[in-house]
Amino acid sequence: MSAGKLRAVAGGLAVEAPREADSLIERLKRGELSIDDYLELQVDAAIAPLRDKLPADRIEWMRAMLKEQLREDPVLSELVRQATGREPQAG
């Protein structure tokens, strides 16, 4: 996978938005976004197609689960590190 592209995988659903992801990476590199901001935006992009299909409480659960996975899962954490050059912080 090339730098600047993050592929989040959850429950067999792969999400990638290359142009938006590249833009977010550039904003992160310029210091306009923190790593937490970057991950929040990536999670938002990943669940966007489901917003009108699931109840709000399920969306919030999914957001929390994806953020935790990006921070805690060793494989996803490594993908974040490769894409951003930074470690996702636990929290």
Biopython code that builds the backbone (N, CA, C, O; Angstrom):
import numpy as np
from Bio.PDB.StructureBuilder import StructureBuilder

atoms = [
    (1, "MET", "N", (0.850, -1.170, 0.000)),
    (1, "MET", "CA", (0.000, 0.000, 0.000)),
    (1, "MET", "C", (0.894, 1.230, 0.000)),
    (1, "MET", "O", (1.867, 1.282, 0.751)),
    (2, "SER", "N", (0.589, 2.195, -0.808)),
    (2, "SER", "CA", (1.433, 3.373, -0.903)),
    (2, "SER", "C", (1.195, 4.302, 0.270)),
    (2, "SER", "O", (0.128, 4.278, 0.884)),
    (3, "ALA", "N", (2.192, 5.124, 0.582)),
    (3, "ALA", "CA", (2.055, 6.095, 1.659)),
    (3, "ALA", "C", (0.926, 7.051, 1.314)),
    (3, "ALA", "O", (0.716, 7.395, 0.151)),
    (4, "GLY", "N", (0.213, 7.468, 2.327)),
    (4, "GLY", "CA", (-0.850, 8.434, 2.096)),
    (4, "GLY", "C", (-2.206, 7.803, 1.897)),
    (4, "GLY", "O", (-3.201, 8.513, 1.755)),
    (5, "LYS", "N", (-2.269, 6.490, 1.884)),
    (5, "LYS", "CA", (-3.555, 5.814, 1.726)),
    (5, "LYS", "C", (-3.731, 4.842, 2.876)),
    (5, "LYS", "O", (-2.866, 4.007, 3.138)),
    (6, "LEU", "N", (-4.852, 4.960, 3.553)),
    (6, "LEU", "CA", (-5.151, 4.078, 4.671)),
    (6, "LEU", "C", (-6.368, 3.257, 4.305)),
    (6, "LEU", "O", (-7.401, 3.804, 3.919)),
    (7, "ARG", "N", (-6.253, 1.971, 4.422)),
    (7, "ARG", "CA", (-7.384, 1.091, 4.152)),
    (7, "ARG", "C", (-7.832, 0.531, 5.497)),
    (7, "ARG", "O", (-7.117, -0.250, 6.124)),
    (8, "ALA", "N", (-9.009, 0.934, 5.929)),
    (8, "ALA", "CA", (-9.580, 0.438, 7.184)),
    (8, "ALA", "C", (-10.462, -0.749, 6.865)),
    (8, "ALA", "O", (-11.308, -0.687, 5.973)),
    (9, "VAL", "N", (-10.263, -1.821, 7.591)),
    (9, "VAL", "CA", (-11.053, -3.024, 7.353)),
    (9, "VAL", "C", (-11.769, -3.378, 8.646)),
    (9, "VAL", "O", (-11.144, -3.540, 9.694)),
    (10, "ALA", "N", (-13.088, -3.496, 8.557)),
    (10, "ALA", "CA", (-13.891, -3.859, 9.720)),
    (10, "ALA", "C", (-15.033, -4.730, 9.246)),
    (10, "ALA", "O", (-15.820, -4.322, 8.392)),
    (11, "GLY", "N", (-15.123, -5.906, 9.785)),
    (11, "GLY", "CA", (-16.218, -6.793, 9.423)),
    (11, "GLY", "C", (-16.258, -7.099, 7.941)),
    (11, "GLY", "O", (-17.340, -7.272, 7.378)),
    (12, "GLY", "N", (-15.102, -7.169, 7.293)),
    (12, "GLY", "CA", (-15.057, -7.494, 5.876)),
    (12, "GLY", "C", (-15.316, -6.310, 4.968)),
    (12, "GLY", "O", (-15.318, -6.474, 3.748)),
    (13, "LEU", "N", (-15.535, -5.123, 5.512)),
    (13, "LEU", "CA", (-15.803, -3.936, 4.710)),
    (13, "LEU", "C", (-14.518, -3.139, 4.583)),
    (13, "LEU", "O", (-13.986, -2.664, 5.585)),
    (14, "ALA", "N", (-14.018, -2.987, 3.383)),
    (14, "ALA", "CA", (-12.806, -2.198, 3.164)),
    (14, "ALA", "C", (-13.218, -0.834, 2.650)),
    (14, "ALA", "O", (-14.056, -0.721, 1.756)),
    (15, "VAL", "N", (-12.626, 0.197, 3.219)),
    (15, "VAL", "CA", (-12.984, 1.566, 2.848)),
    (15, "VAL", "C", (-11.720, 2.317, 2.483)),
    (15, "VAL", "O", (-10.732, 2.285, 3.217)),
    (16, "GLU", "N", (-11.754, 2.978, 1.373)),
    (16, "GLU", "CA", (-10.626, 3.812, 0.974)),
    (16, "GLU", "C", (-11.132, 4.915, 0.075)),
    (16, "GLU", "O", (-11.887, 4.665, -0.864)),
    (17, "ALA", "N", (-10.720, 6.127, 0.358)),
    (17, "ALA", "CA", (-11.056, 7.269, -0.477)),
    (17, "ALA", "C", (-9.744, 7.948, -0.826)),
    (17, "ALA", "O", (-9.333, 8.875, -0.128)),
    (18, "PRO", "N", (-9.065, 7.509, -1.902)),
    (18, "PRO", "CA", (-7.708, 7.965, -2.172)),
    (18, "PRO", "C", (-7.543, 9.479, -2.225)),
    (18, "PRO", "O", (-6.626, 10.012, -1.601)),
    (19, "ARG", "N", (-8.396, 10.178, -2.946)),
    (19, "ARG", "CA", (-8.211, 11.631, -3.046)),
    (19, "ARG", "C", (-8.410, 12.306, -1.706)),
    (19, "ARG", "O", (-7.612, 13.161, -1.322)),
    (20, "GLU", "N", (-9.467, 11.937, -0.983)),
    (20, "GLU", "CA", (-9.704, 12.514, 0.334)),
    (20, "GLU", "C", (-8.604, 12.110, 1.298)),
    (20, "GLU", "O", (-8.120, 12.939, 2.069)),
    (21, "ALA", "N", (-8.202, 10.842, 1.263)),
    (21, "ALA", "CA", (-7.140, 10.373, 2.152)),
    (21, "ALA", "C", (-5.846, 11.119, 1.879)),
    (21, "ALA", "O", (-5.152, 11.514, 2.816)),
    (22, "ASP", "N", (-5.509, 11.318, 0.608)),
    (22, "ASP", "CA", (-4.302, 12.066, 0.278)),
    (22, "ASP", "C", (-4.385, 13.486, 0.821)),
    (22, "ASP", "O", (-3.401, 14.005, 1.348)),
    (23, "SER", "N", (-5.540, 14.114, 0.698)),
    (23, "SER", "CA", (-5.728, 15.456, 1.209)),
    (23, "SER", "C", (-5.571, 15.483, 2.728)),
    (23, "SER", "O", (-4.946, 16.390, 3.277)),
    (24, "LEU", "N", (-6.137, 14.490, 3.400)),
    (24, "LEU", "CA", (-6.011, 14.419, 4.857)),
    (24, "LEU", "C", (-4.568, 14.205, 5.271)),
    (24, "LEU", "O", (-4.103, 14.804, 6.241)),
    (25, "ILE", "N", (-3.857, 13.358, 4.546)),
    (25, "ILE", "CA", (-2.432, 13.128, 4.848)),
    (25, "ILE", "C", (-1.650, 14.425, 4.712)),
    (25, "ILE", "O", (-0.821, 14.748, 5.563)),
    (26, "GLU", "N", (-1.909, 15.162, 3.655)),
    (26, "GLU", "CA", (-1.205, 16.432, 3.455)),
    (26, "GLU", "C", (-1.508, 17.413, 4.588)),
    (26, "GLU", "O", (-0.613, 18.107, 5.071)),
    (27, "ARG", "N", (-2.768, 17.467, 5.007)),
    (27, "ARG", "CA", (-3.143, 18.338, 6.122)),
    (27, "ARG", "C", (-2.455, 17.895, 7.408)),
    (27, "ARG", "O", (-2.025, 18.735, 8.198)),
    (28, "LEU", "N", (-2.346, 16.587, 7.627)),
    (28, "LEU", "CA", (-1.657, 16.049, 8.798)),
    (28, "LEU", "C", (-0.181, 16.434, 8.754)),
    (28, "LEU", "O", (0.379, 16.880, 9.755)),
    (29, "LYS", "N", (0.441, 16.261, 7.602)),
    (29, "LYS", "CA", (1.864, 16.594, 7.453)),
    (29, "LYS", "C", (2.138, 18.074, 7.674)),
    (29, "LYS", "O", (3.183, 18.445, 8.208)),
    (30, "ARG", "N", (1.189, 18.926, 7.260)),
    (30, "ARG", "CA", (1.354, 20.373, 7.450)),
    (30, "ARG", "C", (1.045, 20.805, 8.885)),
    (30, "ARG", "O", (1.246, 21.966, 9.240)),
    (31, "GLY", "N", (0.558, 19.876, 9.706)),
    (31, "GLY", "CA", (0.246, 20.200, 11.089)),
    (31, "GLY", "C", (-1.144, 20.787, 11.278)),
    (31, "GLY", "O", (-1.470, 21.269, 12.363)),
    (32, "GLU", "N", (-1.966, 20.752, 10.235)),
    (32, "GLU", "CA", (-3.332, 21.270, 10.327)),
    (32, "GLU", "C", (-4.247, 20.307, 11.076)),
    (32, "GLU", "O", (-5.273, 20.719, 11.617)),
    (33, "LEU", "N", (-3.881, 19.029, 11.109)),
    (33, "LEU", "CA", (-4.643, 18.002, 11.806)),
    (33, "LEU", "C", (-3.729, 17.268, 12.764)),
    (33, "LEU", "O", (-2.555, 17.042, 12.470)),
    (34, "SER", "N", (-4.277, 16.896, 13.917)),
    (34, "SER", "CA", (-3.554, 15.999, 14.821)),
    (34, "SER", "C", (-3.817, 14.573, 14.344)),
    (34, "SER", "O", (-4.695, 14.352, 13.509)),
    (35, "ILE", "N", (-3.078, 13.622, 14.857)),
    (35, "ILE", "CA", (-3.321, 12.223, 14.498)),
    (35, "ILE", "C", (-4.730, 11.822, 14.918)),
    (35, "ILE", "O", (-5.387, 11.050, 14.220)),
    (36, "ASP", "N", (-5.200, 12.337, 16.047)),
    (36, "ASP", "CA", (-6.563, 12.019, 16.493)),
    (36, "ASP", "C", (-7.598, 12.605, 15.530)),
    (36, "ASP", "O", (-8.586, 11.945, 15.208)),
    (37, "ASP", "N", (-7.377, 13.844, 15.069)),
    (37, "ASP", "CA", (-8.278, 14.445, 14.077)),
    (37, "ASP", "C", (-8.304, 13.598, 12.808)),
    (37, "ASP", "O", (-9.366, 13.335, 12.244)),
    (38, "TYR", "N", (-7.124, 13.178, 12.369)),
    (38, "TYR", "CA", (-7.004, 12.362, 11.165)),
    (38, "TYR", "C", (-7.804, 11.067, 11.308)),
    (38, "TYR", "O", (-8.554, 10.694, 10.406)),
    (39, "LEU", "N", (-7.644, 10.383, 12.446)),
    (39, "LEU", "CA", (-8.365, 9.131, 12.669)),
    (39, "LEU", "C", (-9.869, 9.364, 12.741)),
    (39, "LEU", "O", (-10.643, 8.561, 12.220)),
    (40, "GLU", "N", (-10.293, 10.451, 13.382)),
    (40, "GLU", "CA", (-11.723, 10.779, 13.442)),
    (40, "GLU", "C", (-12.297, 10.932, 12.029)),
    (40, "GLU", "O", (-13.367, 10.402, 11.730)),
    (41, "LEU", "N", (-11.591, 11.648, 11.175)),
    (41, "LEU", "CA", (-12.064, 11.860, 9.802)),
    (41, "LEU", "C", (-12.065, 10.557, 9.007)),
    (41, "LEU", "O", (-12.954, 10.338, 8.185)),
    (42, "GLN", "N", (-11.089, 9.698, 9.239)),
    (42, "GLN", "CA", (-11.058, 8.402, 8.566)),
    (42, "GLN", "C", (-12.237, 7.533, 9.005)),
    (42, "GLN", "O", (-12.863, 6.863, 8.185)),
    (43, "VAL", "N", (-12.532, 7.552, 10.304)),
    (43, "VAL", "CA", (-13.669, 6.792, 10.817)),
    (43, "VAL", "C", (-14.967, 7.345, 10.232)),
    (43, "VAL", "O", (-15.840, 6.580, 9.820)),
    (44, "ASP", "N", (-15.095, 8.671, 10.194)),
    (44, "ASP", "CA", (-16.291, 9.280, 9.605)),
    (44, "ASP", "C", (-16.481, 8.829, 8.157)),
    (44, "ASP", "O", (-17.593, 8.506, 7.740)),
    (45, "ALA", "N", (-15.395, 8.811, 7.404)),
    (45, "ALA", "CA", (-15.480, 8.384, 5.997)),
    (45, "ALA", "C", (-15.868, 6.910, 5.893)),
    (45, "ALA", "O", (-16.611, 6.521, 4.993)),
    (46, "ALA", "N", (-15.365, 6.098, 6.810)),
    (46, "ALA", "CA", (-15.652, 4.662, 6.765)),
    (46, "ALA", "C", (-17.122, 4.362, 7.044)),
    (46, "ALA", "O", (-17.690, 3.444, 6.454)),
    (47, "ILE", "N", (-17.734, 5.124, 7.930)),
    (47, "ILE", "CA", (-19.127, 4.825, 8.284)),
    (47, "ILE", "C", (-20.135, 5.670, 7.511)),
    (47, "ILE", "O", (-21.339, 5.443, 7.634)),
    (48, "ALA", "N", (-19.689, 6.614, 6.739)),
    (48, "ALA", "CA", (-20.604, 7.492, 5.999)),
    (48, "ALA", "C", (-21.666, 6.733, 5.201)),
    (48, "ALA", "O", (-22.829, 7.137, 5.227)),
    (49, "PRO", "N", (-21.322, 5.658, 4.495)),
    (49, "PRO", "CA", (-22.347, 4.950, 3.719)),
    (49, "PRO", "C", (-23.433, 4.299, 4.575)),
    (49, "PRO", "O", (-24.487, 3.922, 4.063)),
    (50, "LEU", "N", (-23.178, 4.168, 5.874)),
    (50, "LEU", "CA", (-24.130, 3.491, 6.751)),
    (50, "LEU", "C", (-25.021, 4.453, 7.542)),
    (50, "LEU", "O", (-25.967, 4.025, 8.203)),
    (51, "ARG", "N", (-24.721, 5.738, 7.473)),
    (51, "ARG", "CA", (-25.441, 6.723, 8.307)),
    (51, "ARG", "C", (-26.956, 6.661, 8.141)),
    (51, "ARG", "O", (-27.676, 6.747, 9.136)),
    (52, "ASP", "N", (-27.452, 6.517, 6.944)),
    (52, "ASP", "CA", (-28.902, 6.488, 6.719)),
    (52, "ASP", "C", (-29.495, 5.095, 6.840)),
    (52, "ASP", "O", (-30.705, 4.918, 6.701)),
    (53, "LYS", "N", (-28.651, 4.110, 7.098)),
    (53, "LYS", "CA", (-29.117, 2.728, 7.135)),
    (53, "LYS", "C", (-29.173, 2.132, 8.533)),
    (53, "LYS", "O", (-29.804, 1.097, 8.747)),
    (54, "LEU", "N", (-28.512, 2.788, 9.485)),
    (54, "LEU", "CA", (-28.463, 2.264, 10.855)),
    (54, "LEU", "C", (-28.915, 3.334, 11.840)),
    (54, "LEU", "O", (-28.789, 4.528, 11.565)),
    (55, "PRO", "N", (-29.438, 2.913, 12.981)),
    (55, "PRO", "CA", (-29.819, 3.878, 14.016)),
    (55, "PRO", "C", (-28.583, 4.596, 14.576)),
    (55, "PRO", "O", (-27.468, 4.076, 14.527)),
    (56, "ALA", "N", (-28.806, 5.774, 15.096)),
    (56, "ALA", "CA", (-27.710, 6.610, 15.607)),
    (56, "ALA", "C", (-26.886, 5.900, 16.673)),
    (56, "ALA", "O", (-25.664, 6.046, 16.701)),
    (57, "ASP", "N", (-27.535, 5.131, 17.553)),
    (57, "ASP", "CA", (-26.769, 4.450, 18.602)),
    (57, "ASP", "C", (-25.828, 3.401, 18.020)),
    (57, "ASP", "O", (-24.739, 3.191, 18.554)),
    (58, "ARG", "N", (-26.224, 2.742, 16.944)),
    (58, "ARG", "CA", (-25.344, 1.763, 16.279)),
    (58, "ARG", "C", (-24.182, 2.474, 15.585)),
    (58, "ARG", "O", (-23.052, 1.987, 15.592)),
    (59, "ILE", "N", (-24.469, 3.621, 14.991)),
    (59, "ILE", "CA", (-23.405, 4.404, 14.340)),
    (59, "ILE", "C", (-22.370, 4.825, 15.375)),
    (59, "ILE", "O", (-21.168, 4.706, 15.134)),
    (60, "GLU", "N", (-22.825, 5.313, 16.522)),
    (60, "GLU", "CA", (-21.888, 5.736, 17.565)),
    (60, "GLU", "C", (-21.090, 4.555, 18.101)),
    (60, "GLU", "O", (-19.896, 4.687, 18.370)),
    (61, "TRP", "N", (-21.738, 3.399, 18.260)),
    (61, "TRP", "CA", (-21.023, 2.198, 18.690)),
    (61, "TRP", "C", (-19.951, 1.833, 17.665)),
    (61, "TRP", "O", (-18.818, 1.506, 18.018)),
    (62, "MET", "N", (-20.333, 1.896, 16.386)),
    (62, "MET", "CA", (-19.398, 1.556, 15.318)),
    (62, "MET", "C", (-18.218, 2.530, 15.282)),
    (62, "MET", "O", (-17.074, 2.115, 15.099)),
    (63, "ARG", "N", (-18.493, 3.809, 15.453)),
    (63, "ARG", "CA", (-17.419, 4.813, 15.483)),
    (63, "ARG", "C", (-16.422, 4.477, 16.603)),
    (63, "ARG", "O", (-15.209, 4.470, 16.392)),
    (64, "ALA", "N", (-16.963, 4.202, 17.791)),
    (64, "ALA", "CA", (-16.103, 3.896, 18.931)),
    (64, "ALA", "C", (-15.285, 2.633, 18.677)),
    (64, "ALA", "O", (-14.095, 2.588, 18.989)),
    (65, "MET", "N", (-15.916, 1.614, 18.115)),
    (65, "MET", "CA", (-15.235, 0.357, 17.826)),
    (65, "MET", "C", (-14.112, 0.569, 16.804)),
    (65, "MET", "O", (-13.006, 0.059, 16.984)),
    (66, "LEU", "N", (-14.391, 1.310, 15.745)),
    (66, "LEU", "CA", (-13.370, 1.544, 14.720)),
    (66, "LEU", "C", (-12.200, 2.354, 15.274)),
    (66, "LEU", "O", (-11.045, 2.040, 14.990)),
    (67, "LYS", "N", (-12.486, 3.389, 16.058)),
    (67, "LYS", "CA", (-11.405, 4.179, 16.656)),
    (67, "LYS", "C", (-10.546, 3.312, 17.566)),
    (67, "LYS", "O", (-9.318, 3.405, 17.543)),
    (68, "GLU", "N", (-11.190, 2.473, 18.365)),
    (68, "GLU", "CA", (-10.441, 1.579, 19.248)),
    (68, "GLU", "C", (-9.580, 0.618, 18.428)),
    (68, "GLU", "O", (-8.416, 0.387, 18.756)),
    (69, "GLN", "N", (-10.150, 0.065, 17.371)),
    (69, "GLN", "CA", (-9.400, -0.864, 16.519)),
    (69, "GLN", "C", (-8.184, -0.176, 15.896)),
    (69, "GLN", "O", (-7.106, -0.769, 15.849)),
    (70, "LEU", "N", (-8.335, 1.048, 15.423)),
    (70, "LEU", "CA", (-7.212, 1.765, 14.818)),
    (70, "LEU", "C", (-6.095, 2.015, 15.816)),
    (70, "LEU", "O", (-4.923, 2.073, 15.445)),
    (71, "ARG", "N", (-6.457, 2.162, 17.075)),
    (71, "ARG", "CA", (-5.453, 2.431, 18.106)),
    (71, "ARG", "C", (-4.870, 1.161, 18.711)),
    (71, "ARG", "O", (-3.691, 1.130, 19.061)),
    (72, "GLU", "N", (-5.676, 0.117, 18.837)),
    (72, "GLU", "CA", (-5.275, -1.058, 19.598)),
    (72, "GLU", "C", (-4.811, -2.242, 18.753)),
    (72, "GLU", "O", (-3.910, -2.973, 19.165)),
    (73, "ASP", "N", (-5.405, -2.443, 17.589)),
    (73, "ASP", "CA", (-5.058, -3.593, 16.757)),
    (73, "ASP", "C", (-3.661, -3.386, 16.170)),
    (73, "ASP", "O", (-3.413, -2.372, 15.516)),
    (74, "PRO", "N", (-2.753, -4.326, 16.393)),
    (74, "PRO", "CA", (-1.375, -4.144, 15.911)),
    (74, "PRO", "C", (-1.273, -3.959, 14.397)),
    (74, "PRO", "O", (-0.467, -3.153, 13.931)),
    (75, "VAL", "N", (-2.064, -4.683, 13.634)),
    (75, "VAL", "CA", (-2.001, -4.565, 12.171)),
    (75, "VAL", "C", (-2.520, -3.201, 11.725)),
    (75, "VAL", "O", (-1.884, -2.529, 10.914)),
    (76, "LEU", "N", (-3.676, -2.790, 12.254)),
    (76, "LEU", "CA", (-4.225, -1.487, 11.873)),
    (76, "LEU", "C", (-3.357, -0.344, 12.385)),
    (76, "LEU", "O", (-3.190, 0.663, 11.696)),
    (77, "SER", "N", (-2.802, -0.492, 13.589)),
    (77, "SER", "CA", (-1.894, 0.532, 14.114)),
    (77, "SER", "C", (-0.681, 0.699, 13.206)),
    (77, "SER", "O", (-0.213, 1.813, 12.971)),
    (78, "GLU", "N", (-0.179, -0.426, 12.699)),
    (78, "GLU", "CA", (0.964, -0.366, 11.780)),
    (78, "GLU", "C", (0.566, 0.315, 10.479)),
    (78, "GLU", "O", (1.348, 1.093, 9.932)),
    (79, "LEU", "N", (-0.627, 0.043, 9.973)),
    (79, "LEU", "CA", (-1.092, 0.731, 8.764)),
    (79, "LEU", "C", (-1.203, 2.237, 8.992)),
    (79, "LEU", "O", (-0.840, 3.028, 8.122)),
    (80, "VAL", "N", (-1.703, 2.631, 10.161)),
    (80, "VAL", "CA", (-1.771, 4.058, 10.492)),
    (80, "VAL", "C", (-0.363, 4.641, 10.524)),
    (80, "VAL", "O", (-0.118, 5.716, 9.978)),
    (81, "ARG", "N", (0.567, 3.922, 11.172)),
    (81, "ARG", "CA", (1.945, 4.416, 11.258)),
    (81, "ARG", "C", (2.577, 4.547, 9.881)),
    (81, "ARG", "O", (3.265, 5.530, 9.604)),
    (82, "GLN", "N", (2.348, 3.552, 9.007)),
    (82, "GLN", "CA", (2.901, 3.618, 7.653)),
    (82, "GLN", "C", (2.292, 4.761, 6.852)),
    (82, "GLN", "O", (2.993, 5.448, 6.109)),
    (83, "ALA", "N", (0.991, 4.963, 7.002)),
    (83, "ALA", "CA", (0.312, 6.006, 6.235)),
    (83, "ALA", "C", (0.647, 7.402, 6.728)),
    (83, "ALA", "O", (0.760, 8.339, 5.936)),
    (84, "THR", "N", (0.806, 7.540, 8.047)),
    (84, "THR", "CA", (0.941, 8.897, 8.619)),
    (84, "THR", "C", (2.332, 9.208, 9.156)),
    (84, "THR", "O", (2.689, 10.370, 9.347)),
    (85, "GLY", "N", (3.118, 8.151, 9.398)),
    (85, "GLY", "CA", (4.414, 8.368, 10.030)),
    (85, "GLY", "C", (4.302, 8.569, 11.524)),
    (85, "GLY", "O", (5.286, 8.904, 12.184)),
    (86, "ARG", "N", (3.105, 8.365, 12.067)),
    (86, "ARG", "CA", (2.867, 8.573, 13.496)),
    (86, "ARG", "C", (2.098, 7.397, 14.072)),
    (86, "ARG", "O", (1.324, 6.732, 13.383)),
    (87, "GLU", "N", (2.335, 7.158, 15.360)),
    (87, "GLU", "CA", (1.633, 6.091, 16.076)),
    (87, "GLU", "C", (0.283, 6.612, 16.541)),
    (87, "GLU", "O", (0.199, 7.734, 17.039)),
    (88, "PRO", "N", (-0.774, 5.822, 16.391)),
    (88, "PRO", "CA", (-2.040, 6.225, 16.991)),
    (88, "PRO", "C", (-1.936, 6.089, 18.500)),
    (88, "PRO", "O", (-1.419, 5.089, 18.999)),
    (89, "GLN", "N", (-2.425, 7.087, 19.233)),
    (89, "GLN", "CA", (-2.344, 7.045, 20.685)),
    (89, "GLN", "C", (-3.517, 6.289, 21.258)),
    (89, "GLN", "O", (-4.651, 6.416, 20.796)),
    (90, "ALA", "N", (-3.220, 5.490, 22.287)),
    (90, "ALA", "CA", (-4.306, 4.783, 22.988)),
    (90, "ALA", "C", (-5.127, 5.818, 23.728)),
    (90, "ALA", "O", (-4.612, 6.847, 24.165)),
    (91, "GLY", "N", (-6.400, 5.533, 23.860)),
    (91, "GLY", "CA", (-7.217, 6.498, 24.595)),
    (91, "GLY", "C", (-8.589, 6.194, 24.423)),
    (91, "GLY", "O", (-9.449, 6.890, 24.963)),
]
sb = StructureBuilder()
sb.init_structure("model")
sb.init_model(0)
sb.init_chain("A")
sb.init_seg("    ")
for serial, (resi, resn, name, xyz) in enumerate(atoms, 1):
    if name == "N":
        sb.init_residue(resn, " ", resi, " ")
    sb.init_atom(name, np.array(xyz, "f"), 0.0, 1.0, " ", f" {name:<3s}", serial, name[0])
structure = sb.get_structure()
